[in-house]
């Protein structure tokens, strides 16, 4: 139970900061809004990297030393024997619940700004991902490949050859590297789909968007919602296959 609490709380922290960053840069009369251009993208990708770092430390501190915060990560670990299927499913549910709760917190922090913001798509984009070009096959491929890179680079960072080999990471340094990884993935591959990489990151806040009384919010784009879930899961499977093939698992 403590393990599940850690996954819930870590994902809550991740999404509170992540959704908050999107709202901060988007919502009308936020002091951070209106930057535009590449600077805003650098800010939001950096914020998601910091959010992951803080979420990981929060999960560890509350009893989940594995700190997945991501059902795709949990699936990959199940495939290599870290979890039983039952434990994996419970962990995934805790992560989605944490994502929902984190989005609710961000909504409360920016409470008066939702009504002031007229653009429904902008409000939805604070909670979940929206593709730049809506193309089912391309969007699915993007999410799958970006998530495969996420998992493969995590395998590399925490491999014995890297963390215990020539680089000799200090204890606790790995989460910092994962935060940088999230930032790098956003800078390199985030443009087409907003780089969900994580079913809990997208689905939990999307449910919150659908349920919360957000003024003038519009629909929650459920027609697209399966892609940031299926794509990361497919990427997780691909990462394990590749990882075993090239010898890093």
C-alpha positions in Angstrom: 0.0 0.0 0.0 2.9 2.4 0.8 4.3 1.6 -2.7 1.0 2.7 -4.3 0.8 5.8 -2.2 4.2 6.8 -3.4 3.2 6.3 -7.0 0.0 8.3 -6.4 1.8 11.2 -4.7 4.7 11.3 -7.0 2.4 11.5 -10.1 0.3 14.1 -8.3 3.4 16.2 -7.9 4.4 15.6 -11.5 1.1 16.7 -12.9 0.6 19.6 -10.5 3.8 21.2 -11.7 3.4 20.1 -15.3 -0.2 21.2 -15.8 0.6 24.3 -13.8 3.4 25.2 -16.2 1.1 24.9 -19.2 -1.5 27.0 -17.5 1.0 29.6 -16.4 2.2 30.1 -20.0 -1.2 30.0 -21.5 -4.1 31.4 -19.5 -5.2 35.0 -19.9 -3.7 37.5 -17.4 -1.3 35.0 -16.0 1.9 37.0 -15.4 3.9 34.3 -17.4 1.5 34.2 -20.4 2.2 35.7 -23.8 5.8 34.9 -24.3 5.2 33.0 -27.5 7.7 31.5 -29.9 10.5 29.1 -29.1 11.1 30.6 -25.7 7.7 29.4 -24.4 8.5 25.9 -25.7 11.9 25.9 -23.9 10.1 27.0 -20.7 7.4 24.3 -20.9 9.8 21.5 -21.7 12.1 22.5 -18.9 9.1 22.7 -16.6 8.1 19.1 -17.4 11.7 18.0 -16.8 11.7 19.7 -13.4 8.2 18.2 -12.7 9.4 14.7 -13.3 12.4 15.2 -11.1 10.3 16.5 -8.2 7.7 13.8 -8.8 10.4 11.1 -8.6 11.8 12.4 -5.4 8.3 12.7 -3.9 7.5 9.1 -4.9 10.7 7.9 -3.3 10.1 9.9 -0.1 6.6 8.4 0.3 7.5 4.8 -0.2 7.9 4.0 -3.9 11.6 3.7 -4.5 11.0 2.6 -8.1 9.2 5.9 -8.8 7.7 4.9 -12.2 5.0 7.7 -12.3 4.2 6.3 -15.8 2.1 3.3 -16.7 4.4 2.7 -19.8 7.4 2.5 -17.5 5.4 0.1 -15.2 4.5 -2.1 -18.2 8.1 -2.3 -19.3 9.2 -3.3 -15.8 6.4 -5.9 -15.7 7.8 -7.4 -19.0 11.2 -7.8 -17.4 9.8 -9.4 -14.3 9.9 -6.5 -11.8 6.1 -6.6 -11.3 3.4 -9.3 -11.3 0.5 -8.3 -13.7 -1.7 -7.6 -10.7 0.8 -5.3 -9.0 1.4 -3.6 -12.3 -2.3 -2.9 -12.9 -2.7 -1.5 -9.3 0.4 0.7 -9.8 -1.0 2.0 -13.1 -4.3 2.9 -11.5 -2.5 4.8 -8.7 -0.5 6.7 -11.3 -3.7 7.7 -13.3 -5.4 8.7 -10.0 -2.3 10.8 -9.1 -2.4 12.5 -12.6 -6.1 13.4 -12.0 -5.4 14.8 -8.6 -2.5 16.8 -9.8 -4.5 18.4 -12.5 -7.2 19.3 -10.0 -4.7 21.1 -7.9 -3.4 23.1 -10.9 -7.0 24.0 -11.8 -7.5 25.4 -8.3 -4.3 27.4 -8.4 -5.4 29.1 -11.6 -9.1 29.2 -10.7 -10.0 32.8 -11.8 -8.0 32.5 -15.1 -10.1 29.8 -16.8 -13.1 32.1 -17.2 -10.9 34.9 -18.5 -9.4 32.6 -21.2 -11.7 32.4 -24.3 -9.8 29.8 -26.3 -11.2 26.4 -25.5 -8.3 24.6 -27.2 -5.8 26.5 -25.0 -7.7 25.4 -21.9 -7.7 21.8 -23.0 -4.0 22.0 -23.9 -3.2 22.9 -20.3 -4.5 19.5 -19.2 -3.7 17.1 -22.0 -2.0 16.8 -25.3 -3.3 17.9 -28.7 -1.5 17.0 -31.9 -0.1 19.8 -34.1 -1.2 17.9 -37.2 -4.1 15.5 -36.6 -3.0 12.3 -38.4 -3.8 9.1 -36.5 -0.9 7.0 -37.9 1.7 9.7 -37.6 0.6 10.7 -34.1 0.6 7.1 -32.9 4.1 6.5 -34.4 5.4 9.7 -32.8 4.2 8.8 -29.3 5.4 5.2 -29.7 8.9 6.1 -30.8 9.4 9.0 -28.4 8.3 6.7 -25.5 10.6 4.0 -26.7 13.5 6.5 -26.6 12.3 7.5 -23.1 12.5 3.9 -21.8 15.7 3.0 -23.7 17.5 6.0 -22.3 16.3 5.2 -18.8 17.7 1.7 -19.2 21.0 3.2 -20.3 21.1 5.8 -17.5 20.5 3.1 -14.8 22.6 0.4 -16.5 25.5 -0.9 -14.5 27.9 0.1 -17.2 26.9 3.8 -16.9 25.7 4.4 -13.3 28.3 2.0 -11.7 30.9 2.1 -14.4 33.2 4.8 -15.7 30.7 7.7 -14.9 30.3 6.6 -11.2 27.0 8.5 -10.6 26.6 9.8 -7.1 23.7 8.3 -5.1 20.5 10.0 -6.2 21.9 11.5 -9.4 19.9 9.2 -11.7 16.6 11.2 -11.2 18.4 14.4 -12.3 19.4 12.6 -15.5 15.9 11.5 -16.1 14.7 15.1 -15.7 17.2 16.2 -18.3 16.0 13.3 -20.5 12.4 14.6 -20.4 13.6 18.1 -21.3 15.6 16.7 -24.2 12.7 14.6 -25.5 10.5 17.7 -25.5 13.1 19.8 -27.3 13.7 17.1 -29.9 10.5 15.2 -30.4 7.7 17.2 -28.6 6.4 19.3 -31.4 4.2 16.8 -33.3 2.0 15.6 -30.4 3.1 17.5 -27.3 5.0 14.4 -26.2 2.6 12.7 -23.7 5.0 9.7 -23.2 2.9 8.7 -20.3 -0.7 7.5 -20.2 -1.2 8.8 -16.7 0.1 12.3 -17.7 -2.6 12.5 -20.4 -5.5 10.4 -19.2 -5.7 11.6 -15.6 -5.8 15.3 -16.5 -8.1 14.7 -19.4 -10.6 13.1 -17.0 -10.2 16.1 -14.8 -10.9 18.4 -17.7 -14.1 16.4 -18.5 -15.3 16.5 -14.8 -14.3 19.8 -13.5 -16.6 22.9 -13.8 -14.1 24.8 -16.0 -15.8 27.9 -17.5 -16.2 27.6 -21.3 -14.0 24.6 -21.5 -15.4 22.8 -24.6 -15.1 19.0 -25.1 -12.2 16.9 -23.9 -11.3 15.5 -27.3 -11.9 11.8 -26.4 -11.5 10.9 -30.1 -7.8 11.5 -29.8 -7.4 10.4 -26.2 -6.5 6.7 -27.0 -3.3 7.7 -28.9 -1.4 9.1 -25.9 -2.3 5.9 -24.1 -1.8 3.3 -26.8 1.3 5.0 -28.2 3.3 5.0 -25.0 2.3 1.4 -24.2 3.5 0.4 -27.7 6.7 2.3 -27.2 7.2 0.5 -23.9 6.9 -2.9 -25.6 9.3 -1.8 -28.3 11.8 -0.5 -25.8 12.0 -3.9 -24.1 12.4 -5.7 -27.3 15.2 -3.4 -28.5 16.8 -3.3 -25.0 17.1 -7.1 -24.9 18.3 -7.2 -28.5 21.2 -4.8 -27.9 22.0 -6.1 -24.5 21.1 -3.3 -22.1 18.4 -5.4 -20.4 
